[in-house]
Amino acid sequence: MKVTAPHMGNMHLMLDDLFERLGVEYVKPPLTTTRTLALGAKVSPEFACLPLKINIGNFIEGLEAGADTIVMAGGHGPCRFGYYGIVEERILRDLGYDFDFFMLEPFNDGVRSFHKTFDSLCPERLSMRRLWKILKISFSKGRAFDRLHKRALQIRPYEINRGDTSRAVREAEAVLAASRTPDEILEAGREAMSILEAVEQDRTRDVLKIGIVGEFYLLLEPFSNFGIEETLGHMGVYLERSVWVTDWIAPRKNNLIFGHPKKYIDEKAEPYLNHNVGGEGRETIGSTVIFAEQDFDGILQLLPFGCMPENIATSIIPRVQQQFDIPVLTLAFDEQTGRAGVVTRVEAFMDLLAARRTKGFGGAAPAAREALAQAVAL
């Protein structure tokens, strides 16, 4: 059995470790490119959102690389993500691909079903106890990768030599990837972080602070958002992100990387959105409030075009903006979105945030205030 799975941020780094421990051959698709998107968009329903189209492209490239089994995460609730696996499987079978398909439903939906999926993938019988031990170790490595990438967002705007942070991340990832036992992972995590901290920095810089919120895939997968985090970091922007890989898949949603438990985020969203609308709709509102309370200069909301939960959040965000006086720029992406247009809008948003910080929003010229309002509304 040769298993493939879609890319989503640094998740493949954790899957490398997980499948190796399970004794399963992992056929990692090539990193997502414009070819991947073109393959998926060509055979997907036009109204389907961007992540589904990229997923299908990943699967096609994984099958082309020799995979004979597909694993896809399941879901439930108002978000259409719960239908992704079913739709993707049917599209691929209609194209003539022959493969085994496994849907990995959320852990909280049933321990037996969760265990059965992994047991079916393994060449040898897998006990629940052994599975739990393997997941715990691989998950701890995933946490270490997330901590590393979070710290990179905080260091990149201060780097003296452009690109040093990204190079340090790649070196640190290799150190972490080689670790095996829990003790080795712990030590490798420290060494990886020290590699990152060694990047030469100028901490006297006065940098903008922007929080990134929105739909999980657009936040986690750099290809889908044109690598906006690295672009902003090179522009001198300190970033915090509301969604991380291990926070998203954590069975108890502890959100250790973001730093705020889901319950706390939901409480912050309560005055504006007091029920689940699927996806990260409520988390987007709650995280926007948290960033505003921490005196961030602005917020970026990223979402796939047509995403129902995020569109609901978008309609509520103006109330949060008004109460906390914080600008929010919403960016929607599909296969027609161009990088140049996104970067231009982000650069304009940054210029307005810088002017706001320097002059004070209330003292800004009327033309600047109007331009800021238009940038946020687009």
N, C-alpha and C positions, 0 to 999 in steps of 0.2 A: 504494500500500500504506500503510495507516494502522495502526500497531502500538500495542498496549497491553500492559502488564505489571503484575503485582501490586505493591502497595505493601509496603515493608518498611523501616521506619525512614527514614533519609535517602537511601536508594538512588535514589529518583526524581530527586534533585538531580544525581547522577552520570549517570543515564540521559538526562536532559535534554541534557547535554553530549555524551554518546556518540552518541545518535541524530541530533543536529544535525550532527555531524561526518561521520556516515555518509550524510547526505542522506536520512534516513528520517523520515517524519512520525510523531511520537510523540503518541499520544492518552493523556494521563495521566489515569487514573481520578480521580474526586473523592477527597479524603482520606477514609480509612476512618471510617465512622460506624456507629451502631446499625442504620441502614437496610442498609448493606453486609452486616453480619453476619446480619441477618434474611433477606436475599435468599439468602445462601449456605447458612445453616442449614436453610432451608425445603426445599431440593432435594438436600441432602447426606445420606449415610448417617449415622444417629444416632451410630454408634460412631466415626466419623471424628474426627480431632482438630481443635481449634479453628483452626489455621492454614489447613487445607484449606478450611474453610467460609468463612473470610474471603477467601481467594484467589478462590473462585468468585464471591463478592459483588463483588470488585474487577473481575473479568472481565465480569460482567453489566453493571456500571456503565460500564466502558470500551467495551463493545459498544454500549450505549445512547448513548454520546457520539459514536459514529461510527466506531469502530475496526472493521477488517475482518480483522485479523491478531493472533494471540496469541503471545507469547513466554513460555515458562515454563522455569525452570531444572530440569535433571535431577539425578539422583543415583544412588547405588548403596550397597550394604551392607545391614546388618540393619535400618536405619531405614526406615519406610514412605514417607519423603519421595521415594524413587526412583520410587514409583508415582503420586505426586500428579498429574503432568502427564497421564498416561493416563486416570486416573479423572476428572479435571476436564474433559478434552476430551469424554469420553463423556457426562458429565452435561449439558454445555452443548449438545451436538448433540441429545441426547434432548429438550431444551427447545425445539429448533427453530432455534437460532442457526446462521447460516452464516458461516464464517470459515476462514482458513488458520491452521494451528497448527504452531509450531516449538518443538522441545524443545532447549534449549541444554545439552548434556551437559558435565560438567567438562572443563576444558582438558587435564588429565592423562589423560583417557580416549582421547584421540586428537586430534592437531593438525588433521588433515584434516577430520574431522567438525566440529570446533569452527569452523574457517574456513568450511566449506560453509554452515553455518547463517547466518552473517553475510552471506556472498556472496549467498545466496538472498533476503535481506531488502533488499539495496541495489539502487537503480534502475540503477546502473552496475556493471560488473565490478570486483570488489574483490580486489586482490592480497593475499597473505599479509603482505607487507612493509608495505603501507599499513595493513592492519588492525592489525598489531602496533604501528605508530606511533600510530594513533588510540587504541588501548586504553591504551597507555602514558601518553598525555597525560590522557585522561579519568580513568584510575585515579589519577594524581597529584592530580587535583582531588578525587577521592573521599577520598583520604588526608587532604587538607587539611580537608575537611568533618568527618571523623572526629576529627581532632586538636582541632578547634574544639569539638565536642560533648563530647569527653572533658574538656577544660579547663573547660567549663561545669559539669560535675558536681563539679569540685573547688572552683569559685568560689561556686556558688549558696548553700551553707550560711553563707558569710561576708558575703553582700550585706546592705547596710544598708536599702535600700529594696526591699521584696518585689516581685519581677517584673523588676527591672533586668537580671538575667542573661539571662532569656528574651528580653527586648526587644533586648538587645545581640546575642544569637545571631541573631535574625532580620535585624538590620541587617548583621551580619558575613556571613551567608549570601548576601545580595544582592551584597555586594562580591565574594565569591568566584565567584558564578554568572556575573558579567559578564566574568571573565577568560577569555582564549582561549589565548594562546601559553604555553609552559612558563615563560618568564620572568615573564609577567603573572600566572600562577597562583602562582608563588613569591612575588611581591611582594604579591599580593592575600591570600595566606595570612598574611603578616606583618601587613598592615593589619587583616585580620579579627581576628587574635589581639590586636592592640593595642586594638581596639574593646572586646573582651571584658575585657581586663585593666584597662580604664578604669572598670569598674564599681566603685562605692564600696564598700569592704569594711571589716569589723571583724575583723582577724586575731587579736584577743585572745580570741575565743570558743573555748571548749573544746567541740569538736564530736565526735560519734560517728563512727566510721569503719566503714562496712559495704561488703562486697564482694558483688557480684551475679553469680551463676553460673546456668547452666541451659541450656535448649534455645534455639537461636539466634533463632528467630522471636519467642518471648516476650520475649527480651531486647532485640531490635532494634525491634520495632513497638510504639510507645507505646499505640495503641488497645487492643492485646491485653492489656496489663497495667495499664490505667487510668492511664497516665502516672505510674507509680509513682516514677520517678526524679525528676521535677519535684516531686511531692508530698513525697518524702523530703528533697529539697534545701531546700524551704520549711520543713520541720520542723527544719532545722539538722543535716543528715547529710551528711558527706563520702562520696562514692561512687566506687567503681572497678568497672568492668564487664569480664567476662572475654571477651566476644565483641563484635566490631565489624564493620561491613559489609565493609570492605576486607580485614580479616583473614580473614573467612569465605570470601570469593571469591578470595583470593590464590592463584595457581597453585602457589606453593611454600610456602604457609602460614607466612610469616615472622612474622606476628602483631606487626607493628611498633607498632600502636596499643596493644594490651594491654601490650606491652613484653617478652613472653617467647615465644621460638620454640616451635612445637608440640612439637618433640623434647624440650625442657626440661619442658614441661607434662606430657607422657607419662611422663617419668622420675619426676616427682613423684607421679604416679598409680600407678606400677609396683607398689609394695608392697601396694596395695589392689585394683587392677584392672589386670591386665597384658596385656589384649588389647582389640581394638576391639569395641564393642557397638553401634556405629552412632551417628549424631547427635553430640551433645556429651557422651555419657556419660562417657568417659574424661577429657575436658577439664574437666568439672564437678568431678571428684574432684581432678585435678591443680591446678586453680585454687583450690579450697578450701584445699588444703595451702599454696599460695603465699600466699594472704591470711592464713592462720593464722600462717605464719612471719613475716609483716610486721606482726604484732600488731594486726590489725583487731579491732574489738569483736565483730563478728558477721557472719554470712553469710545472704543471701537466695537461695534456689534457686527459680527460676521455671520452670514446665513446663506444657505442655498436658495436660489430664486424659487418662490412658491412654497417654502417651508411653513406649514401651518402654525406650529407652536411659536416659531420666531416671529411670524407676522403678527400674532396676537401680542407678543412681547413688544414689538415695534410700536403697536398702537397705544401701549400703556406707558412706554418710556417718556413721552413728553411730560407726563405728570411728575415723574421722578426728576426730570430735568428742571422743571419749574420749582419744585420744592428745594432741591439741593443746589440749584444754579450751576449745573455742570453740563458742558456740551457733549453730545453723543453723535457720532457719525456712523450711520448704518450702511453697510456694503453688502449687496446681494450678488451672488455668483452663479453663473451657468456656463455652458460650453462656449457661449458667444462672448463672454467677458474678456476684455483685453487688459494686459498688465499695465500698459502705459496709462490708460484711463484711471485705473485704481490708484496707481502711484501718484498721479497728478492730483487727485482728490485728497489723498492722504497728506501730500505736501502742503496743499492749501489749508487743510485742517490744522496741521502743525503750526503754520505761520500765524494763523488766527489764535491758536492757543498761546503761542509765544507773546503775541501782542496783548492778549488778555492778561497774561501774568505780569507783563511789564507796565502796562498803563492802567490795569484794572478795568474790568468789563464796563463798569458804570461810567468810566471816564473816556472810553474809547469813542472815536468819531462815529457819527451815525452811519456812514458808509461801511465802516468795519463791522459794526453791529449787524447791519443788514446782510453783509457778506457771510458772517458767521451763521446767521439764521438760515440762509439759503444753503450753505454747505451741510448743515445738520439735517435739513429737511430733504435733501436729495436722496 
